[in-house]
Amino acid sequence: MVTLANVYEKFGEVSEAAQLLETELGTMLLTHECLDADLIRNPDSAKASDIVQKVNKHTLGRLISALNAKQKDSAVSAEMLETALRARNFLSHSFYRHHNFRRNSSEGRELMLNDLERLHNEILAAYLALLSASGIDIDGQISSGGNSQLPTRWVKI
């Protein structure tokens, strides 16, 4: 029997995936912006701060558009990113309204959980594709025991 706690837990997992996707897109855009500003050879902390502030103000949709404009031959399809954007927007803006009183029955909660699983898969597919395009094999790190090297404390971003 699916409980409301199961739905809330899965909603949290999907929300985390959406934030990871947004963070990775932001990191990729920051990289492009810093390279375009030649900050590697000519460091300028004020310009770097301006770039970070500009990128941090972007919505997920704007991050996707800006990144697509920067990299014409993206390893991650625009369609995959748009699917992830629609999934995140549905999750954030419509999920509970769409499911309404389904939360009050086991059958309804099962439908909600299935919907969350679909959203999670769509968002994770885009996130993992972005990581792969950045040269990061998170699945390989975890399967080889590399997760013991992952940070375990809060890190200032």
C-alpha positions in Angstrom: 0.0 0.0 0.0 1.4 3.4 -1.0 1.3 5.9 1.8 1.3 9.7 1.6 4.8 9.6 3.1 5.9 7.6 0.1 4.6 10.2 -2.2 6.2 13.0 -0.3 9.5 11.1 -0.2 9.5 10.6 -4.0 8.5 14.2 -4.5 11.6 15.2 -2.6 13.8 13.0 -4.7 12.4 14.4 -7.9 12.9 17.9 -6.6 16.5 17.1 -5.7 17.1 15.8 -9.3 15.6 19.0 -10.7 17.9 21.1 -8.6 20.9 19.0 -9.6 20.0 19.5 -13.3 19.7 23.3 -12.8 23.0 23.4 -11.0 24.8 21.4 -13.7 23.3 23.7 -16.4 24.5 26.7 -14.4 28.0 25.3 -14.1 28.2 24.6 -17.8 27.0 28.1 -18.6 29.4 29.6 -16.1 32.2 27.8 -17.8 31.3 29.2 -21.2 30.8 32.7 -19.9 34.2 32.6 -18.1 36.0 31.3 -21.2 34.3 33.9 -23.3 35.4 36.6 -20.9 39.0 35.2 -21.0 39.0 34.9 -17.2 41.4 32.0 -17.2 44.3 34.0 -18.7 43.1 37.4 -17.3 41.5 36.9 -13.9 39.1 39.6 -12.9 37.2 38.9 -9.7 34.6 41.7 -10.3 33.8 40.4 -13.7 33.7 36.8 -12.4 31.2 37.9 -9.7 29.1 39.6 -12.2 28.9 36.5 -14.4 28.0 34.3 -11.4 25.2 36.7 -10.3 23.9 36.9 -13.9 23.8 33.1 -14.2 22.3 32.6 -10.8 19.3 34.8 -11.8 18.4 32.5 -14.7 15.4 30.3 -14.5 15.8 26.7 -15.7 14.3 27.6 -19.0 16.6 30.6 -19.5 19.6 28.4 -18.5 18.7 25.9 -21.2 18.2 28.6 -23.8 21.5 30.4 -22.9 23.4 27.1 -23.0 21.9 26.1 -26.3 23.0 29.4 -27.7 26.5 28.9 -26.5 27.0 25.4 -27.7 25.5 24.8 -31.2 26.5 21.1 -31.3 25.5 20.1 -27.8 26.0 16.5 -26.8 22.6 16.7 -25.0 19.6 17.1 -27.2 17.4 20.2 -26.9 14.4 17.8 -26.9 15.8 16.0 -23.8 16.3 19.3 -22.0 12.9 20.5 -22.9 11.3 17.3 -21.7 13.2 17.8 -18.4 12.1 21.4 -18.2 8.4 20.4 -18.7 8.8 17.7 -16.1 10.3 20.1 -13.5 7.7 22.8 -14.3 4.8 20.3 -13.9 6.4 19.1 -10.6 6.8 22.6 -9.2 3.7 24.3 -10.5 1.0 21.7 -11.1 1.6 18.3 -9.6 -0.6 18.5 -6.5 -3.3 20.5 -8.3 -3.3 17.9 -11.1 -3.7 15.0 -8.7 -6.1 16.8 -6.4 -7.8 14.4 -4.0 -5.9 11.3 -5.2 -3.7 11.7 -2.2 -6.7 10.4 -0.1 -6.7 6.9 -1.5 -4.1 4.2 -1.9 -5.0 3.8 -5.6 -4.7 7.6 -6.1 -1.4 7.7 -4.3 -0.1 4.9 -6.5 -1.0 7.0 -9.6 0.8 9.9 -8.0 3.9 7.8 -7.3 3.9 6.5 -10.9 3.7 10.0 -12.2 6.6 11.1 -9.9 8.7 8.1 -11.1 8.1 9.2 -14.8 9.1 12.8 -13.9 12.2 11.6 -12.1 13.3 9.5 -15.0 12.9 12.4 -17.4 14.8 14.8 -15.3 17.5 12.3 -14.4 18.0 11.4 -18.0 18.9 15.0 -18.9 21.0 15.4 -15.8 23.1 12.3 -16.5 23.5 13.3 -20.1 24.8 16.7 -19.0 27.2 15.0 -16.6 28.4 12.7 -19.3 28.9 15.7 -21.7 31.0 17.3 -19.0 33.1 14.1 -18.7 31.6 12.9 -15.4 30.6 9.3 -15.1 28.6 9.3 -11.8 27.4 5.8 -12.3 31.0 4.5 -12.8 32.1 6.4 -9.7 29.4 4.9 -7.5 29.8 1.4 -8.9 33.5 1.4 -8.3 33.2 2.6 -4.8 34.1 6.2 -5.7 31.2 7.6 -3.7 33.3 7.3 -0.6 35.3 10.2 -2.0 32.2 12.4 -2.5 31.9 15.4 -0.1 29.9 14.7 3.0 29.8 18.2 4.5 28.3 21.5 3.5 30.4 23.3 0.8 30.0 27.0 0.0 28.8 27.4 -3.6 
